[in-house]
Amino acid sequence: MSAPPFMPFFVGDYLADTTHLTVTEHGAYLLLLMSMWRNGGSLPRDDKTLARHARCTRGQWDRMRPVLMPFFQVGDTTVRQGRLTAELTKHSEAVRQQRHRSSNGGKAKALKYNNPVVPAEPVRQCQPEPEPYIRIEANASLSSAKPTTYPEPFEAAWKAYPHVKGRSSKPKALGFWRRLSSETRAALPSAVACYARDGREPRADCGAPAMQRWLAEARFDDWMTASRPAPTNDEANPHVIAGRVLHHAKTGEWRADWGPCPTTPDTRRAA
């Protein structure tokens, strides 16, 4: 069994046992301990070999041997150190137990995969059937849900709006419609009809924006004046003229039934 790359070193015990050693003797003793650890816990009982492991000459070893050898257990052919041998034995036992646990774990895993545990059938009589109405409710079709109803004024505005397929969301548009005042809601279908008929966006390639966006940005304001019935003498009504001029300034449009546009050069010269 090879020794681990580290060696336990009990500093307090070492210093207490080696107070009488010189620096050279300390070095030789530590080198011998490390060599024993790497060689399985022992070294040959040979002065020449011990001197080589202690990194000293034969003469130096002969002078240090009487001081250092009492730390070791000298046998017929080997030299050992008691505590170092005990630590190596402890390490070997730990490795053996680890291998044993690993081997048993592999066998258990192999048995598990080769003989999988089949779960037992549930006891059906202990599991009552669900109530019929619960089963029907869980499997009910979505088409059976009550359809959403919309207010008639909103439906009129929704149908009049020039939708681009898939662009508008009716629930979202309804949410913005609910934020409007009652007067605006009442006038909205006419304003939407005017926007669908005369607006530039519905006739453009891109088409009208989503209705919820059209409502959120209050774009209907430009068409509220146009959707209201004109007074009898609308040419002389400054509010009507101002509304038409404002609409023309925003959209660049001027209806033919409104008469001549007051912002054209000819009209200004005629005035």
Backbone hydrogen bonds in HBPLUS format (Angstrom, degrees):
<---DONOR---> <-ACCEPTOR-->    atom                        ^
c    i                          cat <-CA-CA->   ^        H-A-AA   ^      H-
h    n   atom  resd res      DA  || num        DHA   H-A  angle D-A-AA Bond
n    s   type  num  typ     dist DA aas  dist angle  dist       angle   num
A0014-TYR N   A0010-PHE O   2.99 MM   4  6.15 162.7  2.02 157.4 163.1     1
A0015-LEU N   A0011-VAL O   2.94 MM   4  6.14 171.4  1.95 159.0 160.5     2
A0016-ALA N   A0012-GLY O   3.05 MM   4  6.21 152.2  2.13 145.3 153.2     3
A0017-ASP N   A0013-ASP O   3.05 MM   4  6.21 146.7  2.16 147.3 155.1     4
A0018-THR N   A0014-TYR O   3.08 MM   4  6.13 129.5  2.34 147.4 160.2     5
A0021-LEU N   A0018-THR O   3.24 MM   3  5.47 168.1  2.25 111.0 114.6     6
A0026-HIS N   A0022-THR O   2.83 MM   4  6.10 152.4  1.91 149.7 157.5     7
A0027-GLY N   A0023-VAL O   3.06 MM   4  6.36 162.4  2.09 150.6 154.2     8
A0028-ALA N   A0024-THR O   3.04 MM   4  6.29 161.0  2.08 148.3 153.2     9
A0029-TYR N   A0025-GLU O   2.94 MM   4  6.03 160.5  1.98 148.1 153.4    10
A0030-LEU N   A0026-HIS O   2.99 MM   4  6.20 169.2  2.00 157.3 159.6    11
A0031-LEU N   A0027-GLY O   3.03 MM   4  6.15 159.4  2.08 147.6 153.5    12
A0032-LEU N   A0028-ALA O   3.03 MM   4  6.22 152.2  2.11 144.4 151.6    13
A0033-LEU N   A0029-TYR O   3.02 MM   4  6.33 158.0  2.07 150.2 156.2    14
A0034-MET N   A0030-LEU O   3.01 MM   4  6.26 164.1  2.03 153.1 156.5    15
A0035-SER N   A0031-LEU O   3.01 MM   4  6.14 152.6  2.08 143.4 151.0    16
A0036-MET N   A0032-LEU O   2.94 MM   4  6.16 157.5  2.00 149.4 155.4    17
A0037-TRP N   A0033-LEU O   2.99 MM   4  6.26 154.0  2.06 147.7 155.0    18
A0038-ARG N   A0034-MET O   3.13 MM   4  6.36 154.4  2.20 144.2 149.9    19
A0039-ASN N   A0035-SER O   3.02 MM   4  6.15 133.1  2.24 140.2 153.0    20
A0039-ASN N   A0036-MET O   3.16 MM   3  5.03 130.0  2.42  92.0 105.7    21
A0041-GLY N   A0036-MET O   2.64 MM   5  4.65 154.3  1.70 159.7 150.3    22
A0043-LEU N   A0079-VAL O   3.05 MM  36  5.26 149.2  2.15 140.5 150.2    23
A0079-VAL N   A0043-LEU O   2.74 MM  36  5.26 144.0  1.86 153.0 163.0    24
A0046-ASP N   A0044-PRO O   2.88 MM   2  5.55 124.8  2.19 109.7  93.1    25
A0045-ARG N   A0077-THR O   2.76 MM  32  5.07 155.8  1.82 130.4 126.4    26
A0050-LEU N   A0046-ASP O   2.89 MM   4  6.13 163.1  1.92 158.7 164.2    27
A0051-ALA N   A0047-ASP O   2.90 MM   4  6.01 156.2  1.96 146.5 152.7    28
A0052-ARG N   A0048-LYS O   3.08 MM   4  6.32 149.0  2.18 139.0 147.3    29
A0053-HIS N   A0049-THR O   3.04 MM   4  6.38 156.3  2.09 150.4 156.0    30
A0054-ALA N   A0050-LEU O   2.96 MM   4  6.15 140.0  2.12 141.5 152.9    31
A0056-CYS N   A0051-ALA O   3.16 MM   5  5.50 172.4  2.17 155.9 157.2    32
A0055-ARG N   A0052-ARG O   3.22 MM   3  5.16 160.4  2.26 101.7 106.9    33
A0061-TRP N   A0057-THR O   2.97 MM   4  6.21 158.6  2.02 147.4 153.6    34
A0062-ASP N   A0058-ARG O   2.94 MM   4  6.16 153.0  2.02 145.6 152.8    35
A0063-ARG N   A0059-GLY O   3.17 MM   4  6.50 144.1  2.31 143.2 151.9    36
A0063-ARG N   A0060-GLN O   3.16 MM   3  5.23 124.3  2.49  94.5 108.2    37
A0064-MET N   A0060-GLN O   3.02 MM   4  6.33 146.4  2.14 146.3 156.0    38
A0065-ARG N   A0061-TRP O   2.80 MM   4  5.71 137.3  1.98 153.0 162.3    39
A0067-VAL N   A0064-MET O   3.03 MM   3  5.47 131.6  2.27 110.0 122.8    40
A0068-LEU N   A0064-MET O   3.01 MM   4  6.17 157.4  2.07 159.1 166.4    41
A0069-MET N   A0065-ARG O   3.05 MM   4  5.59 167.1  2.06 148.2 151.6    42
A0071-PHE N   A0068-LEU O   3.02 MM   3  5.82 160.8  2.06 125.4 131.1    43
A0072-PHE N   A0069-MET O   2.99 MM   3  5.38 163.4  2.02 117.9 123.3    44
A0073-GLN N   A0080-ARG O   2.61 MM   7  5.00 164.2  1.63 143.6 149.5    45
A0080-ARG N   A0073-GLN O   2.93 MM   7  5.00 165.5  1.95 139.3 144.1    46
A0075-GLY N   A0078-THR O   2.81 MM   3  5.23 165.7  1.83 170.7 170.9    47
A0085-THR N   A0081-GLN O   2.98 MM   4  6.14 157.4  2.04 160.0 166.9    48
A0086-ALA N   A0082-GLY O   3.10 MM   4  6.41 154.1  2.17 148.0 155.0    49
A0087-GLU N   A0083-ARG O   3.03 MM   4  6.31 156.8  2.09 150.4 155.8    50
A0088-LEU N   A0084-LEU O   3.07 MM   4  6.30 156.8  2.12 148.0 154.1    51
A0089-THR N   A0085-THR O   2.99 MM   4  6.21 155.4  2.05 146.8 153.6    52
A0090-LYS N   A0086-ALA O   2.96 MM   4  6.20 154.3  2.03 145.2 152.3    53
A0091-HIS N   A0087-GLU O   2.99 MM   4  6.21 155.1  2.05 145.3 151.7    54
A0092-SER N   A0088-LEU O   2.95 MM   4  6.19 159.0  1.99 149.8 155.1    55
A0093-GLU N   A0089-THR O   3.02 MM   4  6.24 156.3  2.08 148.5 154.3    56
A0094-ALA N   A0090-LYS O   3.08 MM   4  6.32 154.6  2.15 145.6 152.2    57
A0095-VAL N   A0091-HIS O   3.03 MM   4  6.30 156.8  2.08 150.9 156.8    58
A0096-ARG N   A0092-SER O   3.00 MM   4  6.22 155.6  2.06 144.7 151.6    59
A0097-GLN N   A0093-GLU O   3.01 MM   4  6.25 158.5  2.06 149.3 154.2    60
A0098-GLN N   A0094-ALA O   3.01 MM   4  6.18 153.3  2.08 143.6 151.2    61
A0099-ARG N   A0095-VAL O   3.01 MM   4  6.25 160.4  2.05 150.5 155.0    62
A0100-HIS N   A0096-ARG O   3.01 MM   4  6.22 149.1  2.11 141.8 150.7    63
A0101-ARG N   A0097-GLN O   2.91 MM   4  6.17 159.7  1.95 150.0 154.6    64
A0102-SER N   A0098-GLN O   2.93 MM   4  6.15 157.8  1.98 148.2 154.8    65
A0103-SER N   A0099-ARG O   2.92 MM   4  6.06 155.8  1.98 143.9 150.3    66
A0104-ASN N   A0100-HIS O   2.99 MM   4  6.23 161.5  2.02 149.7 154.2    67
A0105-GLY N   A0101-ARG O   2.85 MM   4  6.01 152.5  1.93 145.5 153.8    68
A0106-GLY N   A0102-SER O   2.95 MM   4  6.19 155.1  2.01 147.3 153.2    69
A0107-LYS N   A0103-SER O   3.10 MM   4  6.37 155.1  2.16 145.5 152.0    70
A0108-ALA N   A0104-ASN O   2.92 MM   4  6.14 158.1  1.96 147.7 153.8    71
A0109-LYS N   A0105-GLY O   2.95 MM   4  6.13 155.9  2.00 146.7 153.3    72
A0110-ALA N   A0106-GLY O   2.93 MM   4  6.11 156.6  1.99 144.8 151.4    73
A0111-LEU N   A0107-LYS O   2.92 MM   4  6.16 159.1  1.97 149.8 155.1    74
A0112-LYS N   A0108-ALA O   2.94 MM   4  6.12 146.3  2.06 140.5 150.2    75
A0113-TYR N   A0109-LYS O   3.03 MM   4  6.33 158.4  2.07 153.3 156.9    76
A0114-ASN N   A0110-ALA O   2.89 MM   4  5.99 154.0  1.95 149.1 157.1    77
A0115-ASN N   A0111-LEU O   2.86 MM   4  5.65 146.0  1.98 138.5 146.4    78
A0126-CYS N   A0123-VAL O   3.15 MM   3  5.64 149.9  2.24 109.0 117.6    79
A0127-GLN N   A0124-ARG O   3.03 MM   3  5.31 164.2  2.06 111.7 116.8    80
A0134-ILE N   A0131-GLU O   3.10 MM   3  5.37 129.5  2.36 103.9 117.1    81
A0135-ARG N   A0131-GLU O   3.21 MM   4  6.57 156.4  2.27 153.7 160.0    82
A0136-ILE N   A0132-PRO O   2.99 MM   4  6.27 163.7  2.01 156.9 161.0    83
A0137-GLU N   A0133-TYR O   3.11 MM   4  6.13 154.0  2.18 135.8 142.7    84
A0138-ALA N   A0134-ILE O   3.01 MM   4  6.22 150.5  2.10 146.5 154.0    85
A0139-ASN N   A0135-ARG O   3.09 MM   4  6.28 150.2  2.19 148.1 155.4    86
A0144-SER N   A0141-SER O   3.11 MM   3  5.58 159.2  2.16 109.3 115.7    87
A0145-ALA N   A0142-LEU O   3.16 MM   3  5.66 167.6  2.17 114.0 117.9    88
A0155-GLU N   A0151-PRO O   2.90 MM   4  6.22 156.7  1.95 153.7 161.4    89
A0156-ALA N   A0152-GLU O   2.92 MM   4  6.18 153.6  1.99 153.9 160.5    90
A0157-ALA N   A0153-PRO O   3.11 MM   4  6.39 158.0  2.16 142.8 148.1    91
A0158-TRP N   A0154-PHE O   2.75 MM   4  5.97 159.6  1.79 154.3 160.9    92
A0159-LYS N   A0155-GLU O   2.92 MM   4  6.06 160.5  1.96 149.0 153.2    93
A0160-ALA N   A0156-ALA O   3.08 MM   4  6.21 144.5  2.21 139.6 149.1    94
A0161-TYR N   A0157-ALA O   3.07 MM   4  6.13 127.9  2.35 141.7 153.7    95
A0163-HIS N   A0161-TYR O   2.94 MM   2  5.71 124.6  2.26 112.7  96.5    96
A0167-ARG N   A0164-VAL O   2.97 MM   3  5.58 159.4  2.01 147.9 146.2    97
A0173-ALA N   A0169-SER O   2.85 MM   4  6.03 161.2  1.89 155.3 161.5    98
A0174-LEU N   A0170-LYS O   2.90 MM   4  6.06 152.8  1.98 148.0 155.4    99
A0175-GLY N   A0171-PRO O   3.07 MM   4  6.36 146.7  2.18 141.1 149.6   100
A0175-GLY N   A0172-LYS O   3.09 MM   3  5.06 117.8  2.49  92.6 107.8   101
A0176-PHE N   A0172-LYS O   3.18 MM   4  6.60 155.5  2.25 152.4 157.0   102
A0177-TRP N   A0173-ALA O   2.88 MM   4  6.07 148.5  1.98 145.9 156.0   103
A0178-ARG N   A0174-LEU O   2.98 MM   4  6.18 147.8  2.08 148.0 154.4   104
A0179-ARG N   A0176-PHE O   3.19 MM   3  5.34 142.3  2.34  99.0 109.4   105
A0180-LEU N   A0177-TRP O   3.18 MM   3  5.57 160.5  2.22 111.0 117.0   106
A0185-ARG N   A0181-SER O   2.94 MM   4  6.22 157.9  1.99 152.2 158.7   107
A0186-ALA N   A0182-SER O   3.02 MM   4  6.20 155.7  2.08 144.1 150.1   108
A0187-ALA N   A0183-GLU O   3.13 MM   4  6.36 151.1  2.21 144.1 151.3   109
A0188-LEU N   A0184-THR O   2.89 MM   4  5.80 119.0  2.27 141.1 156.5   110
A0188-LEU N   A0185-ARG O   3.31 MM   3  5.08 144.6  2.44  92.3 102.4   111
A0191-ALA N   A0187-ALA O   3.18 MM   4  6.43 158.7  2.23 151.1 157.7   112
A0192-VAL N   A0188-LEU O   2.80 MM   4  6.00 157.4  1.85 161.4 167.7   113
A0193-ALA N   A0189-PRO O   2.98 MM   4  6.18 152.0  2.06 141.1 148.7   114
A0194-CYS N   A0190-SER O   2.98 MM   4  6.27 156.1  2.03 148.2 154.1   115
A0195-TYR N   A0191-ALA O   2.94 MM   4  6.16 155.9  2.00 145.1 152.0   116
A0196-ALA N   A0192-VAL O   2.84 MM   4  6.07 156.5  1.89 150.0 156.3   117
A0197-ARG N   A0193-ALA O   3.00 MM   4  6.14 143.8  2.13 140.5 150.2   118
A0198-ASP N   A0194-CYS O   2.79 MM   4  5.81 172.6  1.80 156.8 159.1   119
A0199-GLY N   A0195-TYR O   2.81 MM   4  4.57 139.7  1.97 123.3 131.1   120
A0204-ALA N   A0201-GLU O   3.01 MM   3  5.00 146.7  2.12 103.2 113.5   121
A0213-ARG N   A0210-ALA O   3.03 MM   3  5.34 125.0  2.34 104.0 117.7   122
A0214-TRP N   A0210-ALA O   2.97 MM   4  6.30 154.7  2.03 151.1 159.3   123
A0215-LEU N   A0211-MET O   2.90 MM   4  6.14 151.2  1.98 151.3 158.0   124
A0216-ALA N   A0212-GLN O   2.92 MM   4  6.00 157.2  1.97 138.8 146.0   125
A0217-GLU N   A0213-ARG O   2.97 MM   4  6.02 156.3  2.03 149.1 153.3   126
A0219-ARG N   A0214-TRP O   3.10 MM   5  5.48 158.9  2.14 163.4 167.5   127
A0218-ALA N   A0215-LEU O   3.08 MM   3  5.01 160.3  2.12 104.2 109.5   128
A0221-ASP N   A0218-ALA O   3.26 MM   3  5.90 167.9  2.27 114.0 117.6   129
A0223-TRP N   A0220-PHE O   2.90 MM   3  5.26 147.1  2.01 109.2 119.6   130
A0224-MET N   A0220-PHE O   3.04 MM   4  6.22 116.4  2.46 149.0 166.1   131
A0227-SER N   A0223-TRP O   3.02 MM   4  6.00 135.1  2.23 133.1 143.9   132
A0228-ARG N   A0225-THR O   3.35 MM   3  5.40 143.8  2.49  97.7 106.9   133
A0236-ALA N   A0233-ASN O   3.19 MM   3  5.75 146.2  2.31 110.1 118.6   134
A0237-ASN N   A0234-ASP O   3.20 MM   3  4.94 154.3  2.27  96.2 104.0   135
A0241-ILE N   A0237-ASN O   3.15 MM   4  6.43 167.7  2.17 155.9 159.4   136
A0242-ALA N   A0238-PRO O   2.83 MM   4  5.94 157.5  1.88 144.1 150.9   137
A0243-GLY N   A0239-HIS O   2.96 MM   4  6.12 154.7  2.02 142.3 149.0   138
A0244-ARG N   A0240-VAL O   2.96 MM   4  6.24 154.8  2.03 149.5 156.3   139
A0245-VAL N   A0241-ILE O   2.89 MM   4  6.12 158.3  1.94 151.4 157.6   140
A0246-LEU N   A0242-ALA O   2.90 MM   4  6.09 157.5  1.95 146.9 153.2   141
A0247-HIS N   A0243-GLY O   2.95 MM   4  6.15 157.6  2.00 143.1 149.3   142
A0248-HIS N   A0244-ARG O   2.87 MM   4  6.10 153.0  1.94 144.3 152.2   143
A0249-ALA N   A0245-VAL O   2.84 MM   4  6.10 149.4  1.94 146.1 154.7   144
A0250-LYS N   A0246-LEU O   3.03 MM   4  6.27 147.0  2.15 146.6 154.6   145
A0251-THR N   A0247-HIS O   2.92 MM   4  6.01 165.0  1.95 152.7 156.9   146
A0252-GLY N   A0248-HIS O   2.67 MM   4  4.62 139.9  1.82 124.5 134.8   147
A0258-TRP N   A0255-ARG O   3.19 MM   3  5.53 160.2  2.23 107.7 113.5   148
A0259-GLY N   A0256-ALA O   3.27 MM   3  5.83 167.9  2.29 115.5 118.6   149
A0264-THR N   A0261-CYS O   3.40 MM   3  5.88 173.5  2.41 115.7 117.6   150
A0268-ARG N   A0264-THR O   3.13 MM   4  6.43 161.6  2.17 154.5 159.7   151
A0269-ARG N   A0265-PRO O   2.97 MM   4  6.22 158.6  2.01 152.3 158.0   152
A0270-ALA N   A0266-ASP O   2.88 MM   4  6.08 155.4  1.94 147.4 155.0   153
A0271-ALA N   A0267-THR O   2.86 MM   4  6.06 149.2  1.95 148.0 156.3   154
